[in-house]
Amino acid sequence: MKRLITHLFLVTLFCFFLMQNSCTSSGIPDKDEVRMKVGQLFLLAFTGEEADIVLPFIAERGIGGLYLSNENLREPKQSALLMNELQAAAMNGISKQPLLTACDQEGAWGIMVPYSTTGPGNMALGASPVANTEEMYSIFAKELTSIGVVCNLCPAADVNSNPLNPIIGTRSFGENPQAVADRVKAAITGLHSNGIIAVAKHFPGHGNTSTDSHKGIPRVTRSLEEIESIDLLPFKVAIDAGVDLVMTSHIIFDALDPEHPATLSSLILIDYLRDKLGFKGVVITDSFNMGSIQKSYDPPEAAILTILAGADMIMLAEERYGEDVGDYIKSQNEMIDRVEQAVIEGRIPMERLNEAYNRIISLKEKYKLTEKLTVDAASASSFVGNPEHKAAALRVAESSLYMAYDKRSSVPLKPGSSVSVVRLTKENVEEIITIAAGIGPNYYTAYADFVSEMIAAGFDVSEYNYEDEIPGEDVIICVSENYPFPGASLDLEEQRRRLAVVKENTKAPLINVALKDPYDALIVQPDTYISAIGSNISNVKAMVNLLSGKIEAKGKLPVTPVAP
């Protein structure tokens, strides 16, 4: 009897070993299991508002999640119905696992625009009390929950220490590491307390770059001491706050790994993020459709390398930037095929696949995603962007306004006075946003809304070109703008040149209304400089309320203006 028990124990142990290694008797991993598990490692994207194009990925490839942009999530009811359909497909597919539905609802970038409450953006939150950050991210979470999105790919934990940073800018809470860290923690609290998964990005930090990683691979040359005291502080706080996902950056940090961008670096993802910082959650990559990957690597090979380097999940957002990216569905299938083959051939050990897979499944179980498969689409329509949320966004935007100087006491304007308004941008903002295909700011009517709000406030508004002869008796408002576009940027130098031309040719009170960051407050120096520190509708409305005398500018500078 004793020998029988011992025999049964050994047989059981051997079977458990086989199950853990997911191999057939020949030592080759089971292909069906590999396909199901590899699928969970991908967070993919698709075009448009219909699910048909992505259903094969869900049903037959068992993908783990979806990146959803403003092109997918147009308005609340449509978004909720789409999420219900996608989750039903996932539960009926090979994975039998709910999807990690994820988006960038971070303020400066948004979805369901203009219906949702995007708030004034992170840098504006950095100019106001920390409590405002938790409040805004709580609103983000509640609105996402109502449409069935379970993960918000934020907050940006990047310390924006480079004024020339073309892609982070107002997506960052500012330049002070501790102030950024405090707001990162508040954002995570706001999301978690309302059941939404948070993501700290872009590890180890995208704030000290002058290259947009949507175009190429930036390089950070800071010392390790500087990286640890500046860039990494908000990530350490995020980990201590219980963040479940960390998103990698496609950036080379010389002091950490001079050869590989963070996404492909085991020195950064394993030795530093996991071993030194103690992160135990899911590591997800930034999009593999960004130029930094597409133009520098064979993307399927890079997918294999990032898994070996320690990434658990690979994100592919539908990014075009006006370029022909070829057959998007074909390229995503090829990437999954190559990863599957790498597992079958033993290049990616089954143990590594299981490790990543188990982390993803544990995350889904922790947030009870199987209990969040359907939402009430009709309720979503009335809840998203409701008056209470919009009022909170306006109040926060008002608390963020920064006035650098008002040399001629031009603000507030006299009620009903005549105002000459000049737009300084030369680019077609709407066209740039359209090219980005739903990824990014998605609000492009800041200038037009400013004019409309000024008229609604009772001002007699006339619009002029910067080269026009503008009536000297009116107050002149020159409106500058900037948006953190992926893969594109506005010509800020030209905006400043145009402002200087207006300044040189008038003696009337000249106000620069900056629907953007305040970096250029000291360069041209008109009579008055006011920054909304953002370019959303709440920033615009807050600015008009300031000019009307309803409120005062009380925002604290989250960044240092550039010296003239």
C-alpha positions in Angstrom: 0.0 0.0 0.0 2.8 2.3 0.9 4.5 1.6 -2.5 1.2 2.3 -4.3 0.8 5.7 -2.6 4.4 6.6 -3.4 3.9 5.6 -7.0 0.7 7.6 -7.3 2.5 10.6 -5.8 5.3 10.4 -8.3 2.9 10.0 -11.2 0.9 13.1 -10.0 4.1 15.1 -9.6 5.2 14.1 -13.1 1.8 15.1 -14.6 2.0 18.4 -12.8 5.5 19.0 -14.2 4.2 18.4 -17.7 1.2 20.8 -17.2 3.5 23.5 -15.9 5.8 23.2 -18.9 2.8 22.9 -21.3 4.7 20.4 -23.5 3.6 17.3 -25.4 5.4 14.0 -24.7 7.9 15.0 -27.4 8.9 18.1 -25.5 7.3 20.4 -28.0 4.9 23.0 -26.5 1.2 22.3 -27.2 0.4 24.6 -30.1 -3.2 25.2 -29.1 -2.2 26.3 -25.6 0.6 28.4 -27.0 -1.8 30.2 -29.3 -4.2 30.9 -26.5 -1.5 32.2 -24.1 0.4 34.2 -26.7 -2.8 35.9 -27.7 -3.2 37.3 -24.2 0.1 39.1 -24.5 -1.3 41.4 -27.2 -3.3 44.6 -26.8 -4.3 45.4 -30.4 -6.2 48.1 -32.2 -8.6 48.5 -35.1 -10.1 51.1 -37.3 -13.5 52.7 -37.0 -16.6 52.1 -34.9 -17.5 48.6 -36.0 -16.2 45.4 -34.3 -16.2 43.2 -37.4 -12.6 43.9 -38.4 -11.2 42.9 -35.0 -13.5 40.0 -34.1 -11.2 37.3 -35.7 -8.4 38.5 -33.4 -10.6 38.1 -30.4 -12.3 34.8 -31.4 -9.4 33.0 -33.1 -6.2 34.6 -31.6 -7.5 35.1 -28.1 -5.9 38.6 -27.8 -5.7 40.0 -24.3 -7.0 43.5 -24.9 -7.7 46.4 -27.2 -6.4 49.9 -27.5 -9.4 52.1 -28.1 -9.0 55.6 -29.6 -11.4 58.4 -30.4 -11.9 56.8 -33.8 -13.4 53.8 -32.0 -15.1 55.6 -29.1 -17.1 58.4 -30.7 -19.9 58.9 -28.3 -21.2 57.2 -25.1 -24.0 55.0 -26.4 -22.1 53.8 -29.4 -19.0 53.2 -27.2 -21.0 51.1 -24.6 -22.6 49.0 -27.3 -19.2 48.3 -28.9 -17.7 47.3 -25.6 -20.6 44.9 -24.9 -20.1 43.3 -28.3 -16.3 43.0 -27.9 -16.5 41.4 -24.5 -19.2 38.9 -25.6 -16.9 37.9 -28.5 -14.0 37.4 -26.0 -15.9 35.1 -23.7 -17.0 33.0 -26.7 -13.6 32.9 -28.2 -10.6 30.6 -27.6 -9.4 32.5 -24.5 -12.7 32.6 -22.6 -11.1 35.6 -20.9 -12.5 39.2 -20.7 -10.6 41.8 -22.7 -8.5 44.5 -21.1 -10.2 47.4 -22.9 -7.9 50.4 -22.6 -7.7 54.0 -23.8 -5.9 57.3 -23.2 -8.3 59.4 -21.2 -5.6 61.5 -19.6 -6.8 65.1 -20.2 -4.6 66.5 -23.0 -5.4 63.2 -24.9 -9.0 62.0 -24.9 -11.7 59.8 -26.2 -15.4 60.4 -26.8 -14.5 64.0 -27.5 -16.4 66.4 -27.1 -18.9 64.4 -25.1 -16.7 63.2 -22.3 -15.2 65.2 -19.5 -11.5 65.6 -20.3 -10.7 68.3 -17.8 -8.0 70.9 -18.3 -5.1 68.4 -18.7 -2.2 67.3 -16.5 0.0 70.3 -16.6 -3.0 72.5 -15.6 -3.6 70.1 -12.7 0.0 70.6 -11.8 -0.7 74.3 -11.5 -3.5 73.7 -9.0 -4.0 71.9 -5.7 -3.2 68.1 -5.6 -6.8 67.3 -4.6 -8.0 68.5 -8.1 -6.0 65.6 -9.7 -7.8 62.9 -7.7 -11.1 64.6 -8.5 -10.5 64.7 -12.2 -9.2 61.1 -12.4 -12.2 59.9 -10.4 -14.4 61.5 -13.1 -12.4 59.9 -15.8 -12.9 56.5 -14.1 -16.6 56.9 -13.6 -17.2 57.8 -17.2 -15.0 55.0 -18.5 -16.8 52.5 -16.2 -20.1 53.6 -17.6 -19.1 52.6 -21.2 -17.3 49.4 -20.3 -13.6 50.5 -20.6 -11.7 48.9 -17.7 -8.2 50.4 -18.1 -7.0 54.0 -18.4 -3.5 54.1 -19.9 -2.3 56.9 -17.5 -1.2 58.8 -15.6 1.9 60.1 -17.4 4.6 59.9 -14.7 7.0 61.9 -16.9 8.8 64.9 -15.4 8.7 67.4 -18.2 12.2 68.9 -17.7 12.8 69.8 -21.3 10.7 72.8 -22.6 11.3 71.5 -26.2 9.7 68.2 -25.5 7.3 67.8 -28.6 5.1 64.9 -27.3 4.7 65.1 -23.5 4.3 68.8 -22.7 0.9 69.4 -21.1 0.5 65.6 -20.7 3.0 66.0 -17.8 2.1 67.4 -14.4 5.2 69.6 -14.5 8.9 69.8 -14.0 9.2 69.2 -10.2 9.7 65.5 -9.5 8.0 65.5 -6.1 5.0 67.6 -7.4 4.6 65.2 -10.3 4.9 62.2 -8.0 2.2 63.7 -5.7 -0.2 64.0 -8.6 0.7 60.6 -10.0 -0.3 59.1 -6.7 -3.5 61.2 -6.6 -4.4 60.1 -10.2 -3.9 56.4 -9.4 -6.0 56.8 -6.3 -8.8 58.5 -8.3 -8.8 55.6 -10.8 -8.4 52.8 -8.4 -11.1 54.0 -6.0 -13.5 53.8 -8.9 -12.5 50.4 -10.2 -10.4 51.4 -13.1 -6.9 50.0 -13.8 -4.2 52.6 -13.8 -0.9 52.6 -15.8 2.2 54.6 -15.0 4.0 55.7 -18.2 6.4 56.1 -20.0 9.1 54.2 -17.9 11.8 55.3 -17.1 10.5 58.7 -18.2 9.8 60.7 -21.4 10.2 64.2 -19.9 13.7 65.0 -20.9 13.5 64.4 -24.6 13.5 66.6 -27.6 12.6 63.8 -30.0 9.1 62.4 -30.4 9.3 58.6 -30.0 6.4 58.4 -32.5 9.0 59.5 -35.0 12.3 58.0 -33.8 14.3 56.8 -30.8 15.1 59.5 -28.3 18.3 59.3 -26.2 18.6 60.5 -22.6 22.2 61.3 -21.5 21.5 62.1 -17.9 23.6 60.5 -15.2 22.1 57.6 -13.1 21.9 59.9 -10.1 19.9 62.4 -12.1 17.6 59.8 -13.6 16.9 58.3 -10.1 16.2 61.7 -8.5 14.2 63.2 -11.3 12.7 60.8 -13.8 12.2 57.7 -11.6 10.8 59.4 -8.5 7.2 59.4 -9.8 7.4 55.8 -10.8 8.7 54.8 -7.4 5.7 56.6 -5.9 3.3 54.9 -8.4 4.6 51.5 -7.5 4.2 52.2 -3.8 0.7 53.4 -4.5 -0.1 50.0 -6.0 -0.1 50.7 -9.7 -0.8 47.4 -11.6 0.8 48.3 -14.9 3.9 50.1 -16.0 4.2 51.2 -19.6 7.7 51.2 -21.2 9.2 53.9 -23.4 11.0 53.4 -26.6 13.9 55.6 -25.3 17.6 54.8 -24.8 19.0 55.8 -21.4 22.7 55.8 -21.6 23.2 55.4 -17.8 20.9 52.3 -17.7 21.5 50.6 -21.0 23.4 52.5 -23.8 22.5 50.0 -26.4 18.7 49.3 -26.2 15.6 51.4 -25.7 13.8 50.6 -22.4 11.2 48.5 -24.2 13.9 46.0 -25.4 16.2 46.2 -22.3 16.3 43.5 -19.7 18.7 45.7 -17.7 15.9 48.3 -17.4 12.8 46.1 -17.2 14.1 43.2 -15.1 17.2 44.4 -13.3 15.9 47.8 -12.5 12.1 47.9 -12.7 11.5 44.5 -11.1 14.6 43.7 -9.1 15.5 47.2 -7.8 12.1 48.9 -7.7 10.2 45.8 -6.7 7.4 46.1 -9.3 5.4 42.9 -9.5 2.6 43.8 -11.9 2.2 43.8 -15.7 4.8 45.5 -17.8 3.2 46.7 -21.0 5.0 48.3 -23.9 4.2 51.6 -25.6 2.8 51.2 -29.1 4.8 49.0 -31.5 3.3 51.0 -34.3 5.4 54.1 -33.3 8.2 55.2 -35.6 10.8 54.4 -33.0 10.0 50.6 -33.4 8.7 50.6 -37.0 11.7 52.5 -38.5 14.5 51.0 -36.3 13.5 47.3 -36.0 11.7 44.4 -37.6 8.5 44.7 -35.5 7.9 41.0 -35.1 11.5 40.4 -34.1 11.2 43.4 -31.6 8.1 41.7 -30.2 10.1 38.6 -29.4 12.9 40.7 -27.9 10.6 42.7 -25.7 9.1 39.6 -24.2 12.6 38.2 -23.5 13.6 41.5 -22.0 10.7 41.3 -19.5 7.6 42.9 -21.1 4.4 41.0 -20.5 2.1 42.7 -22.9 2.7 44.3 -26.3 0.5 47.3 -27.3 -0.2 48.2 -30.9 -2.2 51.4 -31.3 -3.6 52.2 -34.7 -1.1 54.9 -35.6 -0.6 56.4 -39.1 0.5 60.0 -38.9 -0.4 60.4 -42.6 1.9 57.6 -43.6 1.0 54.4 -45.5 1.4 51.7 -42.9 0.3 48.9 -45.2 -2.1 46.1 -44.3 -2.6 46.7 -40.6 -4.5 43.4 -39.9 -1.8 41.4 -41.8 1.0 43.0 -39.8 -0.6 42.3 -36.5 -1.2 38.7 -37.4 2.4 38.4 -38.5 3.6 39.7 -35.2 1.5 37.2 -33.2 2.6 34.3 -35.6 6.2 35.1 -35.1 5.9 35.2 -31.3 4.0 31.9 -31.3 6.7 30.3 -33.5 9.4 31.6 -31.1 7.7 29.8 -28.3 7.2 26.6 -30.3 10.9 26.6 -31.3 12.0 27.3 -27.7 13.5 30.7 -28.3 10.9 32.1 -25.9 10.9 29.6 -23.0 7.5 28.3 -22.0 8.3 29.4 -18.5 8.6 33.0 -19.7 5.3 32.8 -21.6 3.5 31.3 -18.5 5.0 34.1 -16.3 3.6 36.9 -18.6 0.3 35.1 -19.1 -0.3 34.5 -15.4 0.4 38.1 -14.6 -2.2 39.2 -17.1 -4.8 36.7 -15.9 -4.2 37.7 -12.3 -4.7 41.3 -13.2 -8.0 40.5 -14.8 -9.1 38.4 -11.8 -8.0 41.1 -9.4 -10.3 43.6 -11.0 -13.1 41.1 -11.5 -13.4 41.8 -15.2 -15.8 38.8 -15.7 -18.3 40.9 -13.7 -17.9 43.9 -16.0 -18.8 42.3 -19.3 -21.9 44.4 -20.1 -23.0 48.0 -19.4 -26.2 49.9 -19.8 -25.7 51.9 -23.0 -28.7 54.1 -22.4 -27.4 55.2 -19.0 -24.0 55.9 -20.5 -25.4 58.5 -22.7 -26.8 60.5 -19.8 -23.8 60.0 -17.5 -20.8 60.8 -19.7 -20.1 64.5 -19.6 -22.9 65.3 -17.3 -23.3 68.8 -16.0 -21.8 68.0 -12.6 -18.6 66.6 -14.2 -18.3 69.5 -16.7 -18.7 72.0 -13.8 -16.0 70.3 -11.9 -13.7 70.4 -14.9 -14.4 74.2 -15.4 -13.7 74.9 -11.7 -10.4 73.0 -11.8 -9.4 74.8 -15.0 -10.2 78.2 -13.4 -7.9 77.3 -10.5 -5.1 76.6 -12.9 -4.9 79.9 -14.8 -1.6 81.6 -14.7 -1.0 85.3 -15.4 2.7 86.1 -15.8 2.1 89.9 -15.9 -0.5 92.6 -16.8 1.6 95.7 -17.3 -1.3 98.0 -18.3 -3.9 96.5 -16.0 -5.9 95.4 -19.1 -7.6 92.5 -17.3 -10.4 92.3 -16.6 -11.8 93.7 -19.8 -14.5 96.3 -19.7 -17.9 94.7 -20.1 -19.1 94.9 -23.6 -15.9 96.3 -24.9 -14.6 95.9 -28.5 -11.9 93.3 -28.8 -9.6 92.5 -31.8 -8.7 88.8 -31.8 -5.7 87.4 -33.8 -5.0 83.7 -34.2 -1.3 83.0 -34.3 -1.1 79.4 -35.5 -0.4 78.9 -39.2 -1.3 75.2 -39.3 -4.6 73.5 -39.8 -5.1 71.9 -36.4 -8.2 69.9 -37.5 -6.3 68.4 -40.4 -3.4 67.3 -38.1 -5.8 65.7 -35.6 -7.6 63.9 -38.5 -4.3 62.5 -39.7 -3.6 61.1 -36.3 -6.7 58.9 -36.6 -8.2 59.4 -33.2 -5.0 59.1 -31.1 -4.1 62.3 -29.2 -5.8 65.5 -28.2 -8.9 65.1 -30.5 -10.2 68.6 -29.5 -9.3 71.0 -32.2 -11.7 73.9 -31.9 -10.0 75.8 -29.0 -9.6 79.0 -31.0 -13.1 78.9 -32.5 -14.6 78.2 -29.1 -12.6 81.1 -27.6 -14.1 83.5 -30.1 -17.6 82.1 -29.5 -17.3 82.2 -25.7 -16.1 85.8 -25.9 -19.1 86.8 -28.0 -21.4 84.9 -25.6 -19.8 86.9 -22.7 -20.9 90.1 -24.4 -17.7 91.3 -26.0 -17.8 92.9 -29.5 -15.3 90.6 -31.2 -13.5 91.2 -34.6 -11.1 88.8 -36.0 -7.9 89.8 -37.8 -4.8 88.3 -39.4 -1.5 89.1 -37.7 -0.5 91.3 -40.7 -3.7 93.3 -40.8 -4.0 96.9 -39.8 -5.8 96.5 -36.5 -7.8 99.3 -35.0 -5.7 101.1 -32.4 -8.5 101.9 -29.9 -9.4 98.2 -29.2 -7.8 95.7 -26.9 -5.9 93.2 -29.0 -5.9 89.5 -28.0 -3.4 87.3 -29.8 -4.3 83.6 -29.2 -1.4 81.1 -29.2 -2.0 77.3 -29.2 -0.2 74.1 -28.8 -1.2 70.4 -28.6 0.8 67.3 -27.8 0.2 65.7 -31.2 1.6 62.3 -31.8 4.0 62.5 -34.8 3.4 66.2 -35.5 3.9 69.6 -33.9 3.0 73.2 -34.3 5.5 75.9 -35.3 5.8 77.8 -32.0 8.6 79.9 -33.2 6.3 81.2 -36.0 3.6 82.0 -33.4 6.0 84.1 -31.4 7.2 85.8 -34.6 3.6 86.8 -35.4 3.0 88.0 -31.9 6.1 90.2 -32.2 4.8 91.6 -35.5 1.5 92.6 -33.9 3.4 94.1 -30.9 5.6 96.2 -33.1 2.7 97.6 -35.1 0.3 98.6 -32.4 0.1 100.9 -29.4 -3.2 99.3 -28.2 -3.2 97.0 -25.1 -1.9 93.7 -26.3 -2.8 90.5 -24.5 -1.3 87.1 -25.3 -3.9 84.4 -24.4 -1.9 81.1 -24.4 -4.1 78.1 -24.8 -1.0 76.0 -24.1 1.9 75.7 -21.7 3.5 78.8 -20.3 7.1 78.2 -21.5 7.2 81.3 -23.7 5.7 83.8 -21.2 9.0 85.9 -21.1 10.1 85.8 -24.8 8.0 88.4 -26.7 6.5 90.1 -23.6 3.3 91.8 -24.7 1.5 93.9 -22.2 -0.3 91.0 -20.7 0.5 87.2 -20.7 -2.1 84.7 -19.5 -1.7 80.9 -19.9 -4.6 78.4 -19.5 -1.9 75.7 -19.4 -4.1 73.6 -21.6 -6.2 73.7 -24.7 -9.4 71.9 -23.8 -12.9 73.4 -23.7 -12.6 73.8 -19.9 -9.4 75.8 -20.4 -11.1 78.0 -22.9 -14.1 78.7 -20.8 -11.9 79.4 -17.8 -9.9 81.9 -19.8 -13.0 83.8 -20.9 -14.3 83.9 -17.3 -10.9 85.5 -16.3 -11.1 88.1 -19.0 -14.7 88.9 -18.0 -13.7 89.5 -14.4 -15.6 86.6 -12.9 -12.5 85.0 -11.5 -8.8 85.7 -10.8 -5.8 83.9 -12.0 -4.5 81.8 -9.1 -2.5 79.0 -10.8 1.1 78.2 -9.7 3.7 77.7 -12.3 4.3 73.9 -12.8 7.2 74.7 -15.2 9.8 77.4 -15.6 9.3 79.8 -18.5 12.2 80.0 -21.0 14.5 83.0 -20.6 14.3 85.5 -23.5 
